Amino acid sequence: MIETDDLFLAALGLLRGGVLEATEVKGTNGRRLAVFRIGGLGVEAAESDYHRGTTSVDLRLLKSEVRRLKDVAFEAIRKEERRSDAGEQGRDRADSFRELARRARR
């Protein structure tokens, strides 16, 4: 199994018979990244070949997998943003109600 935020490495792992097991969103300095977990036979060998530069692939298939992974990544990031926005909106509404209550007491 490999975990990576590298679209091309993840796509190569999928082309070599791996399966996309999960996509996690991790944030660093306000920037969100999708991290792919690819499992299956041969993905470690694909990672090794990728880093050594000793691999060749059908470019059309690689491009197709990269496009699919981008869609998965952006959907995961959007979902994470919706979750965090909903949480922030809830706090903002509560704060605004408290503020209105304070003003009404004055």
KOLKE-790739 format. One record per residue: residue number from 1; x, y, z of N, C-alpha, C in turn; chain. Coordinates in pm, 1 decimal. Example, Ala and Ser with C-alpha at 12.3 -4.5 7.8 and 13.67 -1.06 7.14 Angstrom:
// KOLKE-790739
ATOM; num; n_u; n_v; n_w; ca_u; ca_v; ca_w; c_u; c_v; c_w; cadena
ATOM; 1; 1319.0; -569.0; 780.0; 1230.0; -450.0; 780.0; 1320.0; -330.0; 780.0; A $
ATOM; 2; 1285.0; -225.0; 708.0; 1367.0; -106.0; 714.0; 1290.0; 3.0; 787.0; A $
//
This chain:
// KOLKE-790739
ATOM; num; n_u; n_v; n_w; ca_u; ca_v; ca_w; c_u; c_v; c_w; cadena
ATOM; 1; 84.4; -118.4; 0.0; 0.0; 0.0; 0.0; 88.7; 124.3; 0.0; A $
ATOM; 2; 44.1; 225.6; -74.2; 115.3; 353.1; -74.7; 17.4; 464.9; -41.0; A $
ATOM; 3; 69.1; 567.2; 22.9; -5.9; 690.3; 48.5; 73.6; 803.5; -12.7; A $
ATOM; 4; 7.5; 880.5; -97.9; 77.9; 988.1; -166.8; -17.1; 1099.8; -206.7; A $
ATOM; 5; 38.8; 1220.0; -219.2; -37.4; 1330.6; -274.9; 5.6; 1358.0; -419.5; A $
ATOM; 6; 93.0; 1273.4; -472.9; 143.4; 1284.2; -609.5; 44.6; 1216.1; -704.9; A $
ATOM; 7; -22.7; 1296.2; -787.8; -122.4; 1243.0; -880.4; -64.0; 1137.9; -974.6; A $
ATOM; 8; 56.8; 1162.4; -1023.4; 115.3; 1072.4; -1122.2; 156.4; 939.3; -1059.2; A $
ATOM; 9; 209.0; 943.5; -939.3; 243.2; 820.0; -869.7; 117.3; 739.7; -839.1; A $
ATOM; 10; 13.6; 806.6; -791.9; -112.7; 738.1; -763.1; -171.2; 677.6; -890.3; A $
ATOM; 11; -166.2; 751.9; -1000.1; -218.4; 701.2; -1127.6; -139.0; 579.2; -1173.8; A $
ATOM; 12; -7.8; 583.1; -1158.6; 74.4; 468.8; -1196.1; 39.3; 347.7; -1110.1; A $
ATOM; 13; 19.6; 368.7; -981.3; -21.4; 259.3; -894.3; -151.6; 196.5; -938.6; A $
ATOM; 14; -245.9; 280.3; -982.2; -373.5; 228.4; -1031.6; -355.7; 152.6; -1162.4; A $
ATOM; 15; -270.5; 204.2; -1250.2; -245.5; 136.7; -1377.3; -178.9; 1.0; -1357.0; A $
ATOM; 16; -101.8; -12.0; -1252.0; -31.9; -138.1; -1224.4; -117.4; -235.5; -1143.7; A $
ATOM; 17; -246.4; -210.1; -1135.8; -336.1; -304.8; -1070.0; -378.6; -265.7; -930.3; A $
ATOM; 18; -340.7; -148.1; -884.7; -380.7; -103.1; -752.3; -525.3; -57.6; -749.0; A $
ATOM; 19; -575.6; -40.4; -628.8; -713.3; 2.8; -606.3; -710.4; 125.4; -515.8; A $
ATOM; 20; -789.5; 225.8; -551.1; -801.2; 344.8; -467.2; -884.0; 308.3; -345.1; A $
ATOM; 21; -817.5; 298.7; -229.6; -885.4; 258.0; -107.0; -948.1; 375.2; -34.1; A $
ATOM; 22; -882.4; 489.9; -36.8; -935.1; 606.4; 34.7; -867.9; 733.0; -15.0; A $
ATOM; 23; -936.3; 843.2; 6.9; -880.7; 975.3; -19.8; -902.4; 1059.3; 104.3; A $
ATOM; 24; -794.9; 1110.3; 161.5; -802.6; 1193.8; 280.9; -761.5; 1335.1; 244.3; A $
ATOM; 25; -817.2; 1430.7; 315.1; -779.6; 1570.1; 295.2; -697.6; 1613.3; 415.7; A $
ATOM; 26; -578.9; 1662.7; 387.4; -491.7; 1712.0; 493.5; -461.1; 1857.8; 465.0; A $
ATOM; 27; -455.0; 1936.8; 570.5; -430.3; 2078.7; 552.6; -297.0; 2119.3; 610.7; A $
ATOM; 28; -227.5; 2204.5; 536.2; -103.4; 2262.1; 585.2; -104.1; 2410.1; 552.7; A $
ATOM; 29; -91.6; 2491.1; 654.4; -87.7; 2637.1; 638.0; -206.6; 2689.8; 559.2; A $
ATOM; 30; -324.7; 2637.0; 587.8; -444.4; 2683.5; 519.7; -463.8; 2626.3; 380.7; A $
ATOM; 31; -372.2; 2543.2; 335.7; -382.5; 2482.8; 203.2; -420.7; 2336.6; 219.7; A $
ATOM; 32; -523.0; 2294.3; 151.0; -569.9; 2156.6; 162.9; -512.8; 2071.0; 50.3; A $
ATOM; 33; -468.8; 1950.5; 88.2; -414.5; 1854.4; -7.1; -491.1; 1724.1; 4.4; A $
ATOM; 34; -513.7; 1660.4; -109.8; -573.5; 1527.5; -110.3; -460.2; 1425.7; -107.1; A $
ATOM; 35; -474.5; 1328.5; -20.0; -376.4; 1220.1; -9.2; -447.4; 1090.7; -46.1; A $
ATOM; 36; -392.1; 1021.1; -144.8; -452.5; 898.6; -195.7; -389.6; 777.4; -129.0; A $
ATOM; 37; -473.0; 681.5; -91.8; -423.9; 553.4; -40.7; -454.2; 448.7; -147.2; A $
ATOM; 38; -347.6; 393.4; -205.0; -359.2; 295.0; -311.7; -310.0; 161.5; -257.0; A $
ATOM; 39; -391.4; 58.9; -269.4; -353.3; -73.0; -221.7; -361.0; -174.4; -334.2; A $
ATOM; 40; -301.0; -287.8; -310.9; -306.4; -395.0; -408.9; -167.9; -448.7; -439.0; A $
ATOM; 41; -167.0; -555.9; -514.9; -40.8; -619.1; -552.2; 34.0; -532.8; -652.9; A $
ATOM; 42; 159.4; -516.8; -633.2; 242.6; -447.2; -729.6; 254.0; -297.1; -712.6; A $
ATOM; 43; 181.9; -238.4; -617.0; 190.1; -92.6; -604.5; 323.4; -47.8; -546.1; A $
ATOM; 44; 382.1; -129.9; -458.5; 514.2; -94.1; -405.3; 618.9; -98.1; -515.6; A $
ATOM; 45; 607.8; -197.4; -604.2; 700.4; -206.1; -718.1; 679.7; -87.6; -812.2; A $
ATOM; 46; 554.9; -46.6; -829.7; 526.5; 69.1; -914.4; 587.7; 195.5; -854.5; A $
ATOM; 47; 580.2; 208.3; -721.9; 639.4; 324.0; -656.5; 791.1; 324.7; -674.2; A $
ATOM; 48; 851.5; 210.4; -659.1; 996.2; 198.9; -676.8; 1036.5; 234.1; -820.1; A $
ATOM; 49; 964.2; 179.2; -917.6; 992.5; 210.0; -1058.8; 974.6; 358.9; -1087.8; A $
ATOM; 50; 872.0; 417.2; -1028.3; 842.4; 559.3; -1049.0; 960.0; 645.5; -1002.0; A $
ATOM; 51; 1009.9; 617.2; -882.5; 1118.2; 698.4; -827.8; 1252.0; 673.1; -896.8; A $
ATOM; 52; 1270.4; 554.0; -948.1; 1393.5; 525.0; -1022.4; 1386.0; 573.5; -1166.7; A $
ATOM; 53; 1264.2; 596.9; -1215.9; 1248.0; 642.2; -1353.9; 1257.7; 529.9; -1454.8; A $
ATOM; 54; 1229.7; 407.5; -1410.8; 1244.2; 291.8; -1499.4; 1110.0; 233.1; -1539.8; A $
ATOM; 55; 1012.2; 316.8; -1566.8; 881.2; 265.5; -1602.3; 832.1; 329.4; -1731.2; A $
ATOM; 56; 745.4; 257.4; -1799.2; 679.0; 313.9; -1916.9; 532.5; 273.6; -1911.1; A $
ATOM; 57; 447.9; 361.9; -1959.6; 303.1; 339.9; -1953.0; 238.2; 387.2; -2081.8; A $
ATOM; 58; 114.9; 346.3; -2100.3; 32.0; 398.9; -2208.4; -13.8; 537.8; -2163.4; A $
ATOM; 59; 28.9; 639.3; -2234.3; 3.2; 777.7; -2193.8; -145.8; 808.1; -2184.7; A $
ATOM; 60; -226.3; 752.1; -2274.6; -371.2; 777.0; -2269.9; -432.1; 722.9; -2140.5; A $
ATOM; 61; -388.4; 604.5; -2100.1; -440.7; 546.5; -1976.1; -395.1; 626.2; -1854.1; A $
ATOM; 62; -269.8; 668.9; -1853.4; -219.1; 750.0; -1742.3; -296.4; 880.6; -1731.9; A $
ATOM; 63; -317.6; 944.8; -1845.1; -391.3; 1071.4; -1846.7; -533.7; 1051.4; -1794.9; A $
ATOM; 64; -595.1; 942.1; -1832.2; -730.2; 912.5; -1786.2; -734.5; 892.6; -1634.6; A $
ATOM; 65; -637.0; 820.7; -1581.0; -631.9; 799.1; -1436.0; -602.0; 928.6; -1361.5; A $
ATOM; 66; -513.2; 1012.2; -1415.1; -483.3; 1141.0; -1351.5; -609.1; 1226.5; -1346.6; A $
ATOM; 67; -684.3; 1228.6; -1455.7; -808.2; 1307.3; -1459.8; -907.4; 1255.1; -1355.4; A $
ATOM; 68; -920.4; 1124.8; -1345.2; -1012.1; 1064.8; -1247.2; -968.4; 1098.7; -1104.6; A $
ATOM; 69; -838.8; 1090.1; -1077.7; -788.0; 1122.7; -944.3; -808.2; 1270.4; -911.3; A $
ATOM; 70; -791.7; 1356.9; -1009.9; -817.5; 1500.1; -985.8; -962.2; 1521.7; -945.3; A $
ATOM; 71; -1054.7; 1456.2; -1016.4; -1196.4; 1469.4; -982.5; -1223.3; 1421.3; -839.9; A $
ATOM; 72; -1164.8; 1307.3; -804.0; -1181.7; 1253.0; -669.1; -1123.0; 1349.6; -565.3; A $
ATOM; 73; -1004.7; 1403.5; -595.1; -937.8; 1494.6; -501.9; -1019.6; 1621.8; -480.5; A $
ATOM; 74; -1064.8; 1683.6; -589.1; -1140.7; 1807.7; -575.0; -1273.3; 1784.1; -505.4; A $
ATOM; 75; -1336.7; 1670.8; -530.4; -1462.0; 1639.6; -461.4; -1437.6; 1622.0; -311.4; A $
ATOM; 76; -1330.6; 1553.8; -275.1; -1298.1; 1535.4; -132.8; -1267.7; 1669.2; -66.4; A $
ATOM; 77; -1195.1; 1756.3; -135.9; -1162.5; 1888.3; -80.1; -1288.2; 1972.3; -65.0; A $
ATOM; 78; -1376.1; 1969.2; -166.4; -1501.5; 2044.8; -156.0; -1585.9; 1994.8; -39.8; A $
ATOM; 79; -1592.6; 1863.1; -23.3; -1670.6; 1805.8; 85.6; -1614.1; 1850.3; 220.4; A $
ATOM; 80; -1482.7; 1849.8; 232.9; -1416.8; 1894.2; 356.4; -1444.7; 2042.2; 382.2; A $
ATOM; 81; -1440.5; 2123.9; 277.4; -1468.5; 2267.4; 292.6; -1612.2; 2290.9; 334.5; A $
ATOM; 82; -1706.0; 2213.8; 276.2; -1846.2; 2228.3; 315.5; -1864.8; 2194.7; 462.6; A $
ATOM; 83; -1795.8; 2089.2; 508.5; -1805.0; 2051.8; 649.4; -1750.3; 2160.9; 739.1; A $
ATOM; 84; -1634.8; 2215.9; 703.4; -1575.7; 2319.8; 787.9; -1654.7; 2449.4; 779.3; A $
ATOM; 85; -1708.9; 2482.6; 662.2; -1790.8; 2603.1; 648.6; -1918.3; 2591.5; 730.2; A $
ATOM; 86; -1978.5; 2474.5; 731.3; -2101.8; 2454.9; 808.8; -2072.9; 2472.6; 957.0; A $
ATOM; 87; -1960.5; 2422.3; 1002.3; -1923.3; 2438.9; 1142.8; -1899.4; 2584.0; 1177.6; A $
ATOM; 88; -1831.7; 2656.1; 1090.0; -1804.5; 2797.6; 1115.8; -1932.2; 2879.6; 1111.6; A $
ATOM; 89; -2022.1; 2848.9; 1018.6; -2146.8; 2922.8; 1010.4; -2229.3; 2902.5; 1136.2; A $
ATOM; 90; -2226.9; 2780.0; 1187.6; -2300.8; 2753.0; 1310.8; -2249.4; 2837.3; 1425.1; A $
ATOM; 91; -2117.4; 2848.4; 1436.4; -2060.4; 2931.6; 1542.7; -2092.3; 3078.3; 1518.9; A $
ATOM; 92; -2086.2; 3121.8; 1394.1; -2113.4; 3261.6; 1365.2; -2257.5; 3297.8; 1400.2; A $
ATOM; 93; -2349.8; 3209.6; 1365.3; -2490.5; 3236.9; 1396.7; -2510.3; 3244.5; 1547.1; A $
ATOM; 94; -2448.9; 3154.1; 1619.0; -2463.7; 3155.7; 1764.8; -2406.1; 3284.4; 1821.6; A $
ATOM; 95; -2291.0; 3323.7; 1770.2; -2231.1; 3448.2; 1817.6; -2319.4; 3567.7; 1784.4; A $
ATOM; 96; -2379.8; 3567.8; 1665.5; -2463.2; 3681.7; 1628.4; -2589.1; 3686.9; 1714.8; A $
ATOM; 97; -2645.0; 3571.4; 1752.1; -2761.8; 3571.1; 1840.4; -2724.9; 3624.1; 1978.5; A $
ATOM; 98; -2607.7; 3586.2; 2028.1; -2563.1; 3638.2; 2157.8; -2545.7; 3789.8; 2151.6; A $
ATOM; 99; -2489.2; 3837.0; 2041.8; -2469.0; 3980.8; 2024.6; -2602.9; 4053.3; 2020.3; A $
ATOM; 100; -2699.7; 3999.4; 1949.7; -2832.2; 4060.5; 1944.9; -2896.5; 4063.5; 2083.9; A $
ATOM; 101; -2877.5; 3956.3; 2159.5; -2934.4; 3950.8; 2294.4; -2870.1; 4057.4; 2383.0; A $
ATOM; 102; -2739.8; 4075.3; 2370.8; -2670.2; 4179.5; 2449.1; -2722.0; 4318.6; 2413.4; A $
ATOM; 103; -2740.2; 4341.8; 2286.0; -2789.5; 4473.5; 2243.4; -2931.3; 4499.1; 2294.3; A $
ATOM; 104; -3012.4; 4394.1; 2295.9; -3151.1; 4409.3; 2339.4; -3157.5; 4442.1; 2488.3; A $
ATOM; 105; -3061.3; 4391.6; 2567.9; -3060.5; 4418.7; 2711.2; -3019.1; 4561.1; 2743.1; A $
ATOM; 106; -2950.0; 4626.7; 2655.2; -2900.5; 4763.4; 2682.8; -3007.6; 4864.0; 2678.9; A $
//
